[in-house]
Amino acid sequence: MKNISIEEILKQLSYSDLRSGRRWCRENDVLLIKQGKQEFALETNFQEAFERPFITKLKKQHGDGWKMVYNLYKEGNIPALDTLQKISTVGHKVFRSAKRKSNLFKEKLDMALKGKKVA
């Protein structure tokens, strides 16, 4: 396991104050370890916390396929990301029955399920 020093963490976070870096680590559950004069964290622990907001966004956008999209970003595969963006923006129409009777039935059923009185 690779370690990352507190100085490197400050650089990646664009912080200049040591206390701010420590606070960020504490708030994001990154364990800081002190050995003698050195202070460091596990690199994977820091990277996971640093990229967590991006991963959360990918999970919302792509569901179970977020890992594949994350790897495309990590590799810098711009053409594949562009293709994926074009594919994911294609919308799907919601099915609407052409028959008025079935639509009325569905509306009454929905209202009954919601607990409203059906006329």
RONU-493658 format. One line per 10 residues: number of its first residue (from 1); their letters; for each residue x, y, z of N, C-alpha, C. Coordinates in steps of 0.001 Angstrom, whole numbers, plus 500000, padded with zeros to 6 digits. Layout:
N
NUM) a) X Y Z X Y Z X Y Z  ...
END
This chain:
119
1) mknisieeil) 500848 498819 500000 500000 500000 500000 500890 501239 500000  500527 502155 499133 501296 503394 499030 500758 504425 500010  501669 505233 500504 501317 506323 501402 501390 507642 500651  500621 508612 501150 500681 509967 500603 500883 510917 501777  501875 511763 501675 502206 512661 502784 501167 513770 502898  501112 514368 504072 500172 515468 504310 500489 516645 503388  501754 516820 503050 502127 517907 502141 501541 517676 500750  501573 516425 500290 500976 516088 498983 499466 516270 499025  498863 515898 500136 497409 516078 500289 497065 517557 500195  497836 518401 500868 497600 519848 500811 497737 520362 499384
11) kqlsysdlrs) 498713 519853 498645 498921 520271 497258 497721 519894 496388  497234 518656 496546 496107 518201 495725 494815 518931 496068  494670 519310 497317 493474 520047 497737 493602 521545 497503  494780 521998 497103 495097 523428 496931 494919 524191 498246  495332 523568 499319 495316 524193 500637 496737 524604 500998  496851 525666 501778 498172 526061 502255 498303 525840 503757  497181 525741 504450 497197 525590 505899 497084 524115 506282  497966 523683 507133 497998 522295 507588 496713 521915 508325  496191 522840 509108 494968 522571 509874 493769 522331 508961  493701 523067 507845 492606 522871 506885 492682 521491 506255
21) grrwcrendv) 493893 521069 505928 494068 519734 505355 493675 518638 506326  494065 518806 507567 493681 517823 508596 492171 517790 508786  491537 518971 508783 490085 519030 508943 489386 518340 507775  489876 518587 506543 489295 517939 505373 489394 516417 505509  490545 515944 505936 490734 514499 506110 489775 513949 507168  489626 514660 508265 488732 514214 509334 487286 514177 508850  486840 515214 508130 485459 515290 507657 485148 514270 506557  486174 513828 505841 485976 512876 504748 486455 511474 505109  486640 511213 506396 487027 509893 506909 488315 509362 506293  489299 510241 506141 490628 509829 505692 491502 509755 506934
31) llikqgkqef) 492018 508566 507205 492827 508343 508399 494225 508914 508201  494605 509857 509048 495964 510395 509044 496775 509632 510086  497955 509187 509681 498822 508401 510549 500089 509210 510811  500494 509261 512080 501736 509947 512453 502750 508906 512874  503931 509001 512260 505065 508173 512674 506262 509096 512798  506633 509363 514003 507714 510317 514241 507293 511700 513782  508081 512304 512890 507761 513631 512367 506914 513568 511104  506733 512373 510568 505969 512225 509326 504484 512053 509620  503683 512645 508753 502234 512497 508830 501761 512139 507428  501001 511052 507313 500591 510576 506001 499266 509836 506093
41) aletnfqeaf) 498717 509526 504931 497487 508746 504823 497716 507669 503761  496853 506700 503719 496918 505712 502647 496403 506363 501370  497148 506190 500295 496801 506872 499045 495419 506461 498531  495082 505187 498623 493765 504735 498130 492632 505332 498951  492836 505453 500259 491827 506055 501130 491601 507512 500745  492686 508251 500505 492573 509650 500114 491918 509795 498739  492363 508995 497753 491814 509087 496398 490309 508795 496384  489898 507804 497154 488467 507453 497213 487658 508617 497775  488149 509241 498838 487441 510376 499442 487458 511584 498516  488571 511802 497834 488719 512945 496929 487781 512820 495727
51) erpfitklkk) 487594 511608 495225 486769 511382 494035 485328 510990 494351  484974 510889 495628 483629 510459 496027 482513 511308 495418  482610 512657 495397 481526 513433 494784 481331 513101 493295  482428 512893 492589 482358 512544 491172 481733 511170 490990  482114 510214 491840 481558 508864 491761 480060 508894 492052  479643 509692 493027 478222 509815 493354 477449 510360 492154  478025 511344 491468 477382 511903 490276 477259 510844 489182  478305 510071 488977 478266 509019 487962 477231 507951 488295  477089 507615 489580 476091 506624 489990 474682 507116 489695  474428 508423 489907 473108 508984 489615 472819 508978 488120
61) qhgdgwkmvy) 473826 509297 487313 473634 509396 485873 473588 508047 485179  474441 507099 485613 474607 505869 484853 474233 504605 485607  473780 504716 486837 473346 503546 487596 474468 502533 487767  474183 501273 487425 475158 500202 487607 476346 500306 486657  476231 501074 485587 477315 501213 484623 478320 502290 484985  478262 502806 486201 479144 503911 486592 480613 503512 486568  480922 502239 486861 482325 501807 486897 482971 501907 485520  482221 501511 484500 482748 501585 483143 483017 503042 482753  482093 503925 483072 482235 505346 482740 483394 505948 483529  483533 505568 484798 484648 506050 485624 485983 505645 485003
71) nlykegnipa) 486078 504402 484553 487322 503936 483924 487604 504689 482628  486556 505038 481870 486762 505825 480650 487317 507211 480988  486804 507822 482046 487326 509118 482488 488771 508982 482940  489061 507921 483686 490401 507718 484219 491418 507511 483100  490999 506796 482044 491879 506555 480900 491983 507774 479994  491038 508696 480120 491019 509875 479258 490508 509556 477862  489613 508592 477763 489072 508144 476482 487926 509071 476068  488270 510210 475486 487293 511240 475123 486328 510758 474037  486787 510095 472964 485831 509639 471943 484765 508694 472500  485161 507777 473379 484183 506856 473965 483203 507608 474867
81) ldtlqkistv) 483695 508588 475624 482812 509378 476485 481829 510193 475657  482294 510727 474522 481426 511494 473641 480332 510595 473065  480708 509403 472640 479732 508449 472114 478725 508069 473192  479208 507827 474387 478339 507475 475510 477375 508604 475823  477849 509840 475763 476996 511008 476016 475871 511088 474991  476202 510830 473713 475187 510882 472664 474159 509777 472846  474599 508603 473262 473690 507478 473465 472770 507739 474648  473317 508259 475741 472523 508444 476954 471555 509612 476859  471735 510517 475889 470817 511641 475788 469577 511313 474965  469528 510140 474356 468356 509740 473585 467234 509443 474560
91) ghkvfrsakr) 466141 510170 474426 465025 509994 475335 464071 508917 474866  463317 508387 475792 462315 507382 475481 460956 507946 475848  460013 507788 474936 458673 508279 475205 457949 507334 476152  457120 507906 476989 456314 507127 477899 455119 506590 477128  454792 505323 477362 453676 504697 476657 452370 505339 477089  451594 505750 476119 450244 506282 476341 449289 505496 475463  448293 504972 476086 447311 504193 475332 446467 505125 474479  446156 504672 473275 445334 505462 472367 443865 505405 472766  443502 504405 473552 442098 504234 473937 441790 505028 475199  440758 505799 475111 440350 506643 476235 439930 505800 477441
101) ksnlfkekld) 439272 504662 477216 438787 503832 478312 439931 503323 479186  440980 502840 478567 442077 502293 479359 442796 503413 480122  442845 504617 479547 443450 505739 480262 442621 506112 481486  441290 506109 481351 440421 506409 482486 440591 505363 483581  440680 504091 483166 440867 503025 484139 442175 503227 484899  443235 503553 484180 444535 503752 484815 444492 504940 485772  443833 506024 485373 443719 507191 486244 442960 506842 487521  441849 506088 487397 441077 505689 488569 441882 504768 489472  442627 503866 488869 443458 502957 489643 444539 503723 490407  445184 504651 489737 446208 505466 490390 445621 506255 491556
111) malkgkkva) 444437 506827 491366 443803 507601 492433 443409 506693 493595  442925 505489 493287 442544 504552 494338 443765 504125 495142  444858 503915 494465 446085 503533 495155 446617 504646 496031  446377 505884 495636 446816 507029 496432 445886 507284 497611  444731 506631 497627 443804 506780 498733 442757 507831 498523  442632 508346 497322 441619 509354 497042 440314 508662 496663  439211 509350 496916 437906 508807 496587 437685 508885 495082  437269 507764 494493 437029 507681 493054 435552 507802 492812  435180 508666 491839 433766 508882 491529 433242 507831 490596
END
